[in-house]
Amino acid sequence: MTVQVPKEETVRPISRPDRIQRWLIVFAAVLSVAAFAYFYGKDTILSYSDAVSHLEIARRVIDGATPGFAQLGSVWLPLPHLLALPFVWVDSLYYSGVAGSIPSMAAFVVTAGLLYKITWTLTGNKLAGALSAAVFMTNPNVLYMQSTPMTELPLFACMAGMVYGVQRWIQTDHHRYLFGAGVAGLVGTLTRYEAWVLFAVLVAVVIFSARRKGYSYLRLEGLTLAFVYVGGLGVAAWLGWNLIIFGNAFDFENGPYAKPSLWVDAGDQNIGNWWHSLETYSLAIVDNLSVAVSLMALLGLVAVVAKERFALPTLPSLSLLTLVPFFVIALEQGQRPLHIEPLNGDNYNARFGLLIILPGSILIGYLANSFREHIKVTTFIGPLCVSIAVLVSVNNLATNNIVTLSEATRMSQNSQRKSIDEASSFLRAHYSEGKVLVQSFGNEILLFKTQIPPSKTIYEGSYQTWQPALNDPVASNIRWIVMRSEDQVYQDLHNSRLLDNYDLAYANDAYSIYKERA
């Protein structure tokens, strides 16, 4: 039987925060800061190389050899970098990584609040909403990722906003909720590409729901177009950006720095193997959510399907589960790499499984609420679920059994990182002035660790200066040349007469650093 939530006019707490929500937000904020302090103290918030890249992209917009918004590039969506702009200009915040962590931490609090409201308005039970938020907030992988400059938490906030807006529109018929969902879609589709998938599914949900509600075709058309125009503006803007700046609307998908072959090995076991891809992503989900939480979420899914029979208010939350086939298809088609230790011997992009924490949290809240007709069970099942989630989190934190953290830490300790650290240490110690010619792609961590001002580096994104510098470093006033085996600088200049005016100042198994002869 579907739980009917009253219209907004009779439910003042929907528009005015209640005491539970107030305390929930306070708790989320305190937990966010505490988690950040913990992982910052362990020097792990920049362990992901992508975290460093996000910071560098944001900094180059305001401080680069050719500053400007074109430095946002074409592969990663721009909003996470724009959110970091108010902070990256401060060196202490930039080099510590705090500049990128602040948006993630804010998104953590927003997501917790939205999960509370989604589950509350779905079930009519505030405690169920609080439980959903608690499952999310106590997940150790969420706590780690919200402490980093990565893009997962901004994505979570946008996805939760889309789901909440569509769900409340279905329940109340107030179009402002649908507009809010569209705004969340606009922001989300400028944050990560997974939001494109969810937005497309929610468009279908809106159309289906409008027809079930008996909307006329004219009203349906106007409503759908309004939602698509607002939410789809992000997709249109990104396509237009790629076309105007890079001359190819799909440069983010097939450009020189977006080809799957750059990340996916030709012999990847997932390619062409549906079962292996499904098994890989399923294990990634379990590694991120834990066995106990995954099982409770699965039971919650069974409860929703059995009791609600896909009632309209449940469709937005269930839409989040479409991310499972999306990732399975991406793995099977060789579009994304994902390694899980039991199958591959290592973890790589295991964090992809963390996205299922959103539907998982909602389903667990629903599961607890489904027992509310039995008072004794009601007072027992909620605290039990919270206790399990908290115990799992505490145990994982105590034993460092956090798949996202272990994945990032392992990446920061591999042999390639050692070569990067040695080369960056040399350059940081010996650099004093002048322009540095270096390819950014693949060398992001080296550039970050040298702490050479971005305005002094000439890289592949330096407008109208990159190619001239490769053609004639001396004429371009290049003081230092950094080349990594097989990168563009190496291919163009290694063993070239263009190096006649430079001396080899440092070399290791991966890098050669040249300095202009005095």
C-alpha positions, -999 to 999 in steps of 0.1 A, spaced: 0 0 0 15 34 -10 20 58 18 2 90 10 21 121 21 -2 152 25 0 181 2 26 207 10 0 232 22 -8 210 52 28 199 59 47 230 71 79 211 80 85 204 42 92 241 37 104 249 72 131 228 88 120 207 118 140 199 149 152 165 136 164 181 104 181 209 123 200 185 145 207 163 115 224 191 96 244 201 127 255 165 132 264 162 95 285 194 96 304 183 128 309 148 114 322 163 81 348 185 98 358 156 121 363 132 92 383 158 73 405 164 103 411 127 106 421 121 70 440 154 68 460 143 98 468 110 80 480 131 49 456 112 26 432 138 12 454 142 -19 462 106 -24 441 103 -55 460 118 -85 426 131 -98 423 152 -67 454 170 -76 443 175 -112 410 191 -101 429 216 -80 453 224 -108 425 230 -133 408 254 -110 440 273 -102 449 277 -139 417 296 -145 430 325 -124 468 318 -124 484 304 -155 505 313 -185 473 319 -204 446 322 -177 409 322 -184 379 298 -184 393 279 -214 416 263 -189 386 243 -177 394 220 -206 371 195 -223 371 162 -205 361 168 -169 329 187 -164 335 222 -151 314 228 -120 336 212 -94 365 233 -106 344 265 -105 333 257 -69 370 256 -59 378 290 -75 371 311 -44 397 291 -25 425 279 -48 440 314 -51 452 310 -15 484 290 -16 479 274 18 445 262 8 456 251 -26 487 231 -18 471 215 12 441 204 -8 416 222 15 404 244 -14 389 213 -31 377 197 1 355 225 11 330 220 -17 329 183 -11 322 188 26 294 212 19 279 187 -5 281 160 22 259 181 45 235 189 17 232 153 6 225 141 41 197 167 45 182 157 11 182 120 19 164 127 51 137 146 32 134 121 4 128 92 28 106 112 51 83 123 23 83 89 8 74 71 40 58 98 61 82 88 89 108 113 100 128 86 119 131 66 86 144 97 70 169 102 98 180 65 94 186 70 57 208 100 64 226 81 91 235 52 68 249 77 43 268 98 69 284 68 87 297 52 56 335 54 59 341 56 21 317 86 20 335 102 49 368 98 31 356 110 -3 339 141 13 373 150 28 390 151 -7 388 174 -37 372 146 -57 338 151 -75 317 123 -59 301 143 -32 290 172 -54 275 146 -77 256 130 -48 241 163 -38 229 170 -73 215 136 -78 196 138 -44 183 172 -54 169 158 -87 153 128 -70 137 150 -43 124 175 -67 107 150 -90 94 130 -60 78 161 -44 63 171 -78 47 137 -81 33 139 -45 21 176 -46 17 186 -83 35 218 -75 56 227 -105 82 246 -85 95 212 -73 100 201 -109 117 234 -116 140 227 -86 147 192 -99 156 208 -133 180 232 -116 196 203 -98 198 185 -131 215 216 -147 241 217 -119 245 179 -119 251 176 -157 279 201 -153 294 180 -124 298 144 -137 285 124 -166 266 100 -144 241 128 -138 234 128 -175 221 92 -172 200 99 -141 185 131 -157 175 111 -188 158 85 -167 140 111 -147 127 127 -179 111 94 -186 97 92 -151 82 127 -154 65 118 -187 52 85 -174 40 101 -141 23 129 -160 4 105 -182 -6 84 -151 -19 116 -135 -41 122 -165 -23 153 -178 -35 164 -213 -10 161 -241 -6 199 -242 1 201 -205 24 171 -207 43 187 -235 48 220 -217 57 204 -184 82 180 -200 98 207 -222 102 230 -192 120 203 -172 141 192 -201 150 228 -210 162 237 -175 179 204 -167 192 198 -202 208 232 -204 239 218 -187 243 192 -214 237 217 -242 262 242 -226 289 216 -224 284 205 -260 285 241 -271 316 248 -250 335 219 -266 324 230 -301 334 267 -296 367 261 -277 379 229 -292 361 227 -325 344 194 -316 311 192 -297 321 157 -285 357 164 -277 350 153 -241 342 118 -255 365 113 -285 391 140 -281 429 133 -277 426 132 -239 393 114 -236 399 82 -255 391 51 -233 424 35 -245 442 60 -223 428 42 -192 414 8 -203 439 -19 -211 431 -38 -243 432 -71 -224 408 -59 -196 387 -89 -185 355 -69 -184 355 -61 -221 330 -82 -240 322 -102 -208 288 -92 -194 290 -116 -164 324 -105 -154 314 -68 -157 283 -74 -135 304 -94 -110 330 -66 -109 306 -38 -103 286 -59 -77 318 -65 -58 326 -28 -60 292 -20 -45 297 -44 -16 332 -32 -10 320 4 -6 287 -3 13 298 -34 32 280 -68 31 256 -59 59 245 -26 44 242 -41 9 220 -69 22 198 -44 41 195 -23 10 185 -54 -10 158 -63 15 146 -27 13 143 -30 -25 123 -62 -21 100 -44 4 95 -14 -19 86 -36 -49 64 -59 -29 45 -31 -11 45 -2 -35 44 -21 -68 63 7 -85 39 34 -73 48 68 -88 64 84 -57 89 55 -55 101 59 -91 126 88 -86 145 69 -59 144 37 -78 158 56 -108 191 58 -90 195 21 -94 198 26 -132 235 34 -124 241 -3 -120 234 -13 -156 250 20 -168 283 10 -152 280 -27 -162 276 -15 -198 305 9 -196 327 -19 -183 317 -44 -209 321 -19 -237 356 -9 -225 346 27 -218 357 27 -182 382 6 -162 373 -9 -129 394 -34 -109 384 -52 -77 410 -70 -57 393 -104 -55 391 -105 -93 421 -85 -105 445 -84 -76 442 -47 -71 416 -19 -68 412 7 -95 382 30 -97 365 9 -70 349 42 -59 324 38 -87 305 14 -65 300 41 -39 273 58 -60 248 31 -49 250 45 -13 222 69 -24 195 44 -33 209 21 -6 204 46 21 168 53 10 159 17 7 172 9 42 151 38 56 121 23 38 129 -11 51 128 1 87 96 20 81 79 -10 66 77 -26 101 61 5 117 27 -12 121 44 -35 146 53 -11 174 78 -34 191 96 -41 158 95 -4 149 114 6 180 139 -21 173 145 -22 136 156 15 132 182 15 160 194 -20 148 200 -7 112 218 24 126 238 3 150 249 -21 122 259 9 100 278 26 128 296 -6 138 306 -13 103 319 22 99 339 22 132 354 -12 124 364 -1 89 379 31 102 398 13 130 412 -14 106 417 10 77 394 -12 57 382 16 35 384 6 -2 385 42 -15 413 51 9 433 19 3 429 24 -35 441 60 -33 470 51 -9 482 22 -31 482 45 -61 503 71 -42 529 45 -32 535 27 -65 569 27 -83 558 54 -108 549 78 -79 584 73 -66 599 85 -99 575 115 -98 585 124 -62 622 122 -69 619 144 -100 596 169 -84 619 171 -53 648 180 -76 629 206 -95 615 222 -64 649 225 -49 666 239 -80 640 260 -97 644 297 -92 629 314 -122 619 311 -159 593 293 -179 589 255 -177 579 234 -207 561 203 -196 531 182 -206 504 184 -179 486 151 -188 503 124 -168 525 148 -149 499 166 -128 514 154 -95 549 164 -104 537 199 -113 517 202 -81 546 190 -59 572 214 -74 550 243 -63 561 262 -94 535 289 -101 512 277 -128 518 310 -146 554 298 -152 544 265 -169 538 261 -206 516 230 -211 493 216 -238 465 239 -226 485 271 -229 468 290 -256 490 297 -286 522 291 -267 524 253 -264 532 244 -300 556 274 -305 575 263 -274 578 227 -287 590 241 -321 616 264 -306 621 264 -268 648 291 -269 627 315 -289 598 309 -265 621 318 -235 618 283 -220 643 280 -191 634 244 -181 622 214 -201 606 184 -183 600 153 -203 586 120 -193 592 89 -214 569 89 -244 550 121 -236 546 149 -262 577 168 -250 598 137 -252 585 128 -286 592 162 -300 625 171 -283 643 140 -273 676 137 -291 667 168 -310 690 197 -320 665 219 -302 681 208 -270 716 220 -280 712 251 -257 702 230 -227 720 207 -203 706 176 -187 702 186 -151 685 155 -138 673 121 -149 657 90 -135 640 60 -150 610 81 -161 620 117 -163 647 139 -179 649 175 -168 669 200 -189 680 235 -179 689 263 -203 727 267 -205 738 299 -189 
